[in-house]
Amino acid sequence: MNQVVINGGQLGSILDRKLRITINEVCELLSIKRDKLGKLIKNDPSFPIPIKEGTTRQAAVYFDTKQIEYWWQLKDEEAELSNKI
């Protein structure tokens, strides 16, 4: 299995244990602010869909860790391909 290194690998140990991560952890992992994450969710159809734990407005929202890693790999590969052209 390929090891994904994001943000200098700082969250590697956390991600090895968690199946889902919070909005704050996604922001820290991608080194972005919450408003940028909101724009990604809204405007990037390839970005993973958030998982809401309940029906109330205050219900916790999570993301699947593997989906976030996969999305990052795709974006990284796209960037590498565009740099080669």
N, CA, C and O of each residue as an XYZ file, in Angstrom:
340
protein
N       0.832     -1.176      0.000
C       0.000      0.000      0.000
C       0.881      1.245      0.000
O       1.872      1.317      0.727
N       0.505      2.232     -0.830
C       1.283      3.459     -0.921
C       1.051      4.335      0.293
O      -0.075      4.469      0.771
N       2.116      4.926      0.783
C       2.027      5.842      1.913
C       1.831      7.249      1.367
O       2.614      7.698      0.531
N       0.825      7.934      1.814
C       0.551      9.298      1.400
C       1.133     10.240      2.444
O       0.869     10.101      3.638
N       1.933     11.204      1.979
C       2.510     12.178      2.897
C       1.894     13.525      2.577
O       2.092     14.073      1.493
N       1.149     14.047      3.526
C       0.514     15.344      3.380
C       0.915     16.188      4.577
O       0.978     15.707      5.708
N       1.186     17.458      4.301
C       1.518     18.397      5.372
C       2.730     17.911      6.174
O       2.760     18.009      7.400
N       3.705     17.396      5.471
C       4.930     16.950      6.122
C       4.775     15.684      6.934
O       5.671     15.332      7.701
N       3.656     14.989      6.783
C       3.427     13.752      7.506
C       3.075     13.918      8.963
O       3.129     12.951      9.723
N       2.712     15.129      9.377
C       2.450     15.407     10.791
C       1.271     14.610     11.336
O       1.265     14.236     12.509
N       0.275     14.348     10.496
C      -0.906     13.647     10.981
C      -0.861     12.165     10.646
O      -1.872     11.475     10.781
N       0.265     11.674     10.222
C       0.382     10.279      9.820
C      -0.060      9.292     10.875
O      -0.766      8.331     10.571
N       0.347      9.517     12.108
C       0.000      8.563     13.160
C      -1.488      8.597     13.472
O      -2.079      7.562     13.779
N      -2.102      9.776     13.396
C      -3.546      9.872     13.630
C      -4.299      9.157     12.521
O      -5.232      8.398     12.784
N      -3.894      9.401     11.287
C      -4.618      8.830     10.164
C      -4.467      7.319     10.079
O      -5.331      6.644      9.519
N      -3.397      6.786     10.619
C      -3.217      5.334     10.623
C      -4.268      4.651     11.490
O      -4.545      3.467     11.300
N      -4.853      5.372     12.431
C      -5.808      4.788     13.368
C      -7.251      5.129     13.062
O      -8.142      4.384     13.471
N      -7.525      6.217     12.365
C      -8.883      6.698     12.192
C      -9.459      6.325     10.825
O      -8.785      6.433      9.800
N     -10.713      5.887     10.832
C     -11.423      5.626      9.582
C     -12.090      6.886      9.054
O     -12.286      7.040      7.849
N     -12.431      7.775      9.959
C     -13.044      9.039      9.574
C     -12.403     10.163     10.372
O     -11.947      9.970     11.499
N     -12.381     11.342      9.759
C     -11.759     12.487     10.403
C     -12.718     13.680     10.376
O     -13.598     13.765      9.519
N     -12.534     14.582     11.313
C     -13.401     15.746     11.450
C     -13.023     16.829     10.436
O     -11.993     16.760      9.766
N     -13.899     17.824     10.355
C     -13.631     18.962      9.477
C     -12.315     19.634      9.869
O     -11.509     19.971      9.001
N     -12.096     19.826     11.157
C     -10.852     20.473     11.609
C      -9.622     19.653     11.222
O      -8.594     20.213     10.843
N      -9.727     18.330     11.319
C      -8.592     17.474     10.949
C      -8.338     17.525      9.448
O      -7.185     17.495      9.017
N      -9.396     17.600      8.647
C      -9.223     17.727      7.198
C      -8.529     19.045      6.879
O      -7.608     19.088      6.064
N      -8.973     20.111      7.522
C      -8.345     21.418      7.307
C      -6.868     21.393      7.682
O      -6.027     21.915      6.950
N      -6.560     20.792      8.813
C      -5.158     20.700      9.242
C      -4.355     19.830      8.279
O      -3.221     20.159      7.931
N      -4.938     18.743      7.862
C      -4.264     17.819      6.951
C      -3.920     18.485      5.624
O      -2.823     18.306      5.096
N      -4.865     19.255      5.091
C      -4.662     19.901      3.793
C      -4.054     21.297      3.912
O      -3.791     21.952      2.903
N      -3.833     21.750      5.145
C      -3.278     23.089      5.412
C      -4.156     24.175      4.798
O      -3.667     25.072      4.111
N      -5.462     24.080      5.056
C      -6.407     25.077      4.565
C      -7.312     25.523      5.708
O      -7.370     24.883      6.758
N      -8.010     26.619      5.491
C      -8.974     27.129      6.463
C     -10.345     26.520      6.172
O     -10.562     25.933      5.111
N     -11.266     26.666      7.125
C     -12.615     26.099      6.985
C     -13.364     26.664      5.783
O     -14.097     25.935      5.115
N     -13.190     27.953      5.501
C     -13.905     28.526      4.364
C     -13.417     27.941      3.046
O     -14.211     27.744      2.126
N     -12.135     27.664      2.944
C     -11.596     27.023      1.739
C     -12.133     25.599      1.608
O     -12.437     25.151      0.503
N     -12.251     24.889      2.726
C     -12.821     23.549      2.696
C     -14.267     23.608      2.209
O     -14.694     22.771      1.413
N     -15.017     24.600      2.689
C     -16.391     24.774      2.236
C     -16.474     25.000      0.737
O     -17.369     24.475      0.076
N     -15.540     25.781      0.197
C     -15.503     26.021     -1.251
C     -15.153     24.751     -2.010
O     -15.711     24.490     -3.076
N     -14.232     23.958     -1.468
C     -13.900     22.686     -2.113
C     -15.121     21.767     -2.171
O     -15.405     21.161     -3.204
N     -15.832     21.672     -1.060
C     -17.012     20.812     -0.995
C     -18.053     21.269     -2.020
O     -18.677     20.454     -2.700
N     -18.225     22.578     -2.112
C     -19.258     23.134     -2.992
C     -18.865     23.106     -4.465
O     -19.703     22.821     -5.321
N     -17.606     23.397     -4.771
C     -17.202     23.635     -6.154
C     -16.406     22.520     -6.822
O     -16.271     22.517     -8.046
N     -15.881     21.582     -6.055
C     -15.061     20.512     -6.633
C     -15.833     19.189     -6.553
O     -15.909     18.576     -5.489
N     -16.406     18.752     -7.685
C     -17.199     17.517     -7.657
C     -16.386     16.267     -7.319
O     -16.954     15.236     -6.959
N     -15.067     16.356     -7.433
C     -14.241     15.192     -7.109
C     -13.918     15.113     -5.615
O     -13.393     14.104     -5.144
N     -14.233     16.187     -4.865
C     -13.929     16.182     -3.431
C     -14.899     15.262     -2.703
O     -16.090     15.258     -3.014
N     -14.417     14.485     -1.742
C     -15.282     13.543     -1.012
C     -16.475     14.226     -0.334
O     -16.370     15.343      0.172
N     -17.590     13.534     -0.341
C     -18.816     14.038      0.267
C     -18.724     13.881      1.786
O     -18.357     12.816      2.282
N     -19.060     14.952      2.526
C     -19.043     14.847      3.987
C     -20.097     13.854      4.486
O     -21.149     13.680      3.869
N     -19.798     13.217      5.598
C     -20.714     12.265      6.226
C     -21.272     12.943      7.477
O     -20.533     13.223      8.421
N     -22.576     13.203      7.477
C     -23.213     13.838      8.629
C     -23.788     12.749      9.513
O     -24.496     11.860      9.039
N     -23.485     12.820     10.787
C     -23.845     11.755     11.714
C     -25.302     11.777     12.165
O     -25.787     10.791     12.720
N     -25.992     12.859     11.941
C     -27.390     12.942     12.358
C     -28.165     13.869     11.445
O     -27.649     14.326     10.425
N     -29.408     14.145     11.816
C     -30.254     14.991     10.983
C     -30.343     16.422     11.500
O     -30.834     17.305     10.796
N     -29.877     16.658     12.711
C     -29.949     18.006     13.261
C     -28.838     18.878     12.693
O     -27.838     18.382     12.174
N     -29.034     20.169     12.800
C     -28.039     21.107     12.286
C     -26.698     20.978     13.016
O     -25.643     21.214     12.426
N     -26.741     20.610     14.277
C     -25.535     20.505     15.095
C     -24.851     19.143     14.985
O     -23.823     18.919     15.624
N     -25.400     18.243     14.195
C     -24.820     16.897     14.081
C     -23.381     16.977     13.564
O     -23.056     17.801     12.709
N     -22.546     16.118     14.094
C     -21.133     16.084     13.705
C     -20.981     15.702     12.238
O     -21.759     14.912     11.703
N     -19.965     16.277     11.598
C     -19.670     15.995     10.192
C     -18.273     15.401     10.118
O     -17.333     15.913     10.726
N     -18.149     14.322      9.371
C     -16.876     13.622      9.214
C     -16.580     13.397      7.736
O     -17.448     13.557      6.879
N     -15.346     13.025      7.462
C     -14.931     12.612      6.128
C     -14.241     11.270      6.235
O     -13.570     10.984      7.227
N     -14.403     10.459      5.227
C     -13.719      9.179      5.168
C     -12.239      9.446      4.887
O     -11.900     10.094      3.897
N     -11.385      8.961      5.734
C      -9.949      9.216      5.624
C      -9.381      8.738      4.289
O      -8.613      9.453      3.645
N      -9.753      7.549      3.884
C      -9.229      6.992      2.626
C      -9.668      7.809      1.422
O      -8.901      7.971      0.472
N     -10.905      8.331      1.448
C     -11.386      9.153      0.337
C     -10.610     10.468      0.239
O     -10.309     10.940     -0.857
N     -10.291     11.054      1.395
C      -9.495     12.284      1.393
C      -8.101     11.991      0.840
O      -7.584     12.757      0.027
N      -7.497     10.899      1.271
C      -6.168     10.528      0.770
C      -6.210     10.290     -0.736
O      -5.326     10.745     -1.462
N      -7.236      9.577     -1.210
C      -7.362      9.288     -2.638
C      -7.537     10.582     -3.442
O      -6.923     10.746     -4.496
N      -8.374     11.498     -2.943
C      -8.587     12.775     -3.614
C      -7.260     13.529     -3.720
O      -6.938     14.092     -4.766
N      -6.495     13.535     -2.623
C      -5.209     14.236     -2.628
C      -4.253     13.613     -3.657
O      -3.558     14.337     -4.369
N      -4.217     12.300     -3.736
C      -3.359     11.631     -4.711
C      -3.737     12.028     -6.131
O      -2.864     12.289     -6.959
N      -5.045     12.075     -6.417
C      -5.493     12.477     -7.755
C      -5.065     13.903     -8.071
O      -4.584     14.178     -9.170
N      -5.235     14.806     -7.120
C      -4.830     16.200     -7.333
C      -3.321     16.307     -7.525
O      -2.857     17.089     -8.355
N      -2.565     15.543     -6.779
C      -1.111     15.537     -6.900
C      -0.686     15.024     -8.273
O       0.199     15.595     -8.910
N      -1.323     13.941     -8.724
C      -1.007     13.387    -10.046
C      -1.384     14.362    -11.155
O      -0.647     14.501    -12.131
N      -2.523     15.040    -11.017
C      -2.924     16.047    -12.002
C      -1.898     17.170    -12.073
O      -1.551     17.633    -13.160
N      -1.419     17.602    -10.927
C      -0.419     18.680    -10.888
C       0.882     18.237    -11.549
O       1.502     19.014    -12.275
N       1.299     17.002    -11.306
C       2.523     16.485    -11.919
C       2.372     16.407    -13.428
O       3.295     16.760    -14.161
N       1.214     15.949    -13.903
C       0.986     15.854    -15.349
C       0.971     17.224    -15.996
O       1.518     17.390    -17.086
N       0.365     18.200    -15.362
C       0.297     19.546    -15.940
C       1.676     20.207    -15.940
O       1.950     21.050    -16.794
N       2.542     19.840    -15.004
C       3.900     20.383    -14.969
C       4.783     19.779    -16.054
O       5.757     20.400    -16.480
N       4.451     18.577    -16.499
C       5.260     17.904    -17.531
C       4.938     18.418    -18.926
O       5.735     18.261    -19.851
N       3.781     19.024    -19.076
C       3.351     19.490    -20.417
C       3.965     20.817    -20.752
O       3.717     21.357    -21.830
